[in-house]
Amino acid sequence: MLMVIIGGVYVYVTATAADEFFLETKQTLNKDVASELINEVPIFLNDSLNEGAVQKIMMHHMKVNPTVEVYIIDSLGKILTYDAPPEKIKKTHVAIGPIKELIRAEGESYVLGNDPRNPEACKVFSVAPIKNGNGIEGYVYVILASEEYDSVSSMLMGNFIYNVGIKTFIITVLFAIMIGLIAIRYLTRNLKIIEDGVTEFSEGRYDKHIVLKSQGEFSHLALCLNEMASMISQNIDQLKSIEKLRKELVANVSHDLRTPIAVVRGYIETMLMKNESMSAEDREKYLNIVLGSTKNLENLVADLFELSKLESEKVELRRERVNLLELLNDLSLRYKIIAEQKHLSFELIGSDMGIVEIDIALMEERFKI
């Protein structure tokens, strides 16, 4: 559409310039027409207009050259006589300014003057002063583009515009196609690179980045796709890490739950075997150990979810100040029965190990203690 508009403007400018060129050429070639009329007959006789001779010579010239119109005007621009039907003359005066300008330029400049037949139009003309001594009595004013000229010129100009328009349209279409192909080639080059990059993304190769050969409108699109691929890659790595953690948790659940269950079972079996010979003090001691293991079992089940969130860095530690020696003593009692069943023995050696700040439940889960 833009190319068509440019073509239309080109045709208009060309037609206007051609019309002006032809008129300027006509004015330059016919600059002496008015002077020749003065030389053929005396325009004024005894300070009055020689109308008979003037009309005769005017008719002769207009027959020889029907493209001109001859007027005799006085020094102020008033039309004195002409060879045309009176009803066609719409002006009684013509402007003196253009006449004097053309006389000063000696016919070498392109000057437009009033057309007595058309008040709205200005046309090329030839003019010669009618002198009487040192003064100017009037002017021979010759319109070089008469109505007949306008009629023929309009027809020829229409054909000219048509021919130029057809040729301009063809050239415009060919030029638009050429520009379009170049633009498509340029755009599809980057689109092809983007397409190949998206294809690699779809195959899971998110580490591949789209690199365009030139910066342009698709640079932002390529940047967004690269950022999207990086984000997807990060999300996939995070999902893989979470999945790995989930599998590890499932694999370790049986072991994590087996230890407190074994403690409870071992102490209950011991109490059943030694029921009659067990002192009340040992019974209470064993029951406290069983109670502690069941609480530990309960905490273990409750904290499995918290542990998974800890791996995802979504849980805050519930730190407690704990005496490390007491914690180790509790652990030794918890595993004493299990160690004896496996014919193992261990001994805790130490006095004061200080105070530590830990999350007991998560410590037991993380380090299997």
C-alpha positions, 0 to 999 in steps of 0.5 A: 500500500505504501508503494502504491501511494508513493507511485501515485505521488510520483505520477502526480508530481511527474504530470505536474512537472511535465505540464509546467515544462511544456508551458514554460517551453511554449512561453519561451518559444513564443515570447516574440508573438506579441511583438510580431503583431505590433510590427504588422499593423499600427495598433493606434492611429491618431491616439485611437485604437485601429480596430479594423486592422487589429481585428483583421490581424487578430483573426489571421493569427488565431486562424494560423495558430488556434492555440493563442488568444490575442487581446489589446489592453491599455496601460492600466490593464483594461481590455480594449479589444479581442477576437472572441464571443463577448459572453466568454470574456469574464474579466475586463482587466488583467493584472499589470504586475506579471506583464511588467515582470515578463517584459523585464525578464525579456521573455526568459522567465516562466511567468503566468498571467490572468486569463480573461476567459477564466478568472480563476486560472493563470496561463502563460502569455506573450506581451509587447508594449505599445509605445507612443514616443516615450510613453506606453499606450497599452500592450498586446497581450497574447494568451498562449494556451487558449481553450482549444489548447486546454482541450487538447492538452487535457486529452493528451495529459490524460493519456500521458498520466495513464501511460505513466501510471501503468508503467509506474504501477508495474515498476512499483509492483516489481520493486515492492516484490523485490523489497518484500522478498529481501525483507522476507529473506531477512526476517525468515533468517532469524525465524529459522534460527528461532525455530531451530532453537525452539526445536532443541528446547522441545527435545529437552536441550535447554542448555542451548541458547538462541543466538541471532546473527543480527539485532532486530525485532526478534532479539527480544523474542530470542532473549525471552525464549532463552530466559524461559529455557533457563528457567525450565532447566532450573525447575527441572533440576529442582524437580529432579533434586526433590524426586531424588530426595523423595526416593531417599526418604522412601528408602530410609523410612523402613530403617528410620521406623525399624529402630524405635520399633525394635527398641520397644519390642526388645524391652517388652520381650525382656519384661515378659521374660523377666516378669516374675524376677524383675524388680519394680525399679527395672520395670519402671526404667524399661517402661520409661525407655519404651515410652520414650521410644514410642514418643520418638516413633511418633515424632519420627512419623510427624517429622518425615514431612518436615524433613522433606521441606528441610531439604527444600529449604522451607523449614526453620530449625527448632533449636533447643539447648541440650546437654550433650552428655545427657543426649548421648546417655539417652541414646546409649540406653535406647540401643543397649538391648539391641546391642546385647541381642547382637552380642555387642557392647559399648561404653560411653566415656566422658564427664562434661561435654557442654551444652549444644543448640540443636533440633533434636528430632531433625538431628535424629532423622538426618543422622539416623541417631 
